[in-house]
Amino acid sequence: MIKDKVSGEVISNNKQSVLATNEAAVIDNVVEVPEQVASNGPMDVLKAMKEILKKVTWQYGVPDSPQIFKTVQVDDGQYERIINTRGNIEEPIGFPCAFVHFINWRYLVQANRINEGRAELRIRFILNRLNNHDGDNDLEVYYVAERINQTIQENIQNYTCLQERCNLQYIDPMESFDHGLQPCWMTYEIWFRQQNIWVNRRKVYRKLVMPPFTNHSDQKPESNIYNHNNSEHPRTYDEATSFDSP
């Protein structure tokens, strides 16, 4: 027996409902226009990180503070081409610069976590201060790493793809001063969730019944637009919910 939660009215009693015939047709109400799949995967993480790195300024909370990085790109080996033993073979790049890429991009394999993944995001930023030992300039790499992390944490709320998890794991500071450049690496742990396209395409709306507990007559008459009768089950509701003595 099913009751309406608002009015308390008895909607149906399965023991007295009509049984469905074998001729009952199954009608698929296919949604013709597929819904747009929300974008929330690794590519969106890279886009978000590039936008955030372009916002990093030298001073926090100062409106007119200049941006630190003149170049922000996806890392495809620019630094290696700059310090190449045959000379700089990279196209012109403005310094300071920052490059981002994934170093460990993997997906979970559990059946109930399809399209969920984990990744480690590597941010490689490069400064070019020649007098890096004057005054506090030797701490500038650490200061820039701090400003990057502050800006990322401040902007996570604006990017859905970063809200699952975006935590700083470690910083690998400068160990050399080759070619007048000061490189530094920052690694973030990223959790992402890609939308499944089949969830939105060829969608079919169906109502599920599980006799004898629920049946077609348990819905309101105006909701049963195809006039389905109840499906047959060998046991009644009272028989299926009774307690048997050992």
PyMOL commands that set and color helices and strands:
alter all, ss='L'
color gray80, all
select helices_A, chain A and resi 14-16+42-53+78-82+111-113+137-158+160-162+178-180+197-199+216-218+221-223+237-240
alter helices_A, ss='H'
color red, helices_A
select strands_A, chain A and resi 2-3+10-12+29-30+71-74+97-107+116-127+165-172+182-193+204-205
alter strands_A, ss='S'
color yellow, strands_A
deselect
rebuild
show_as cartoon
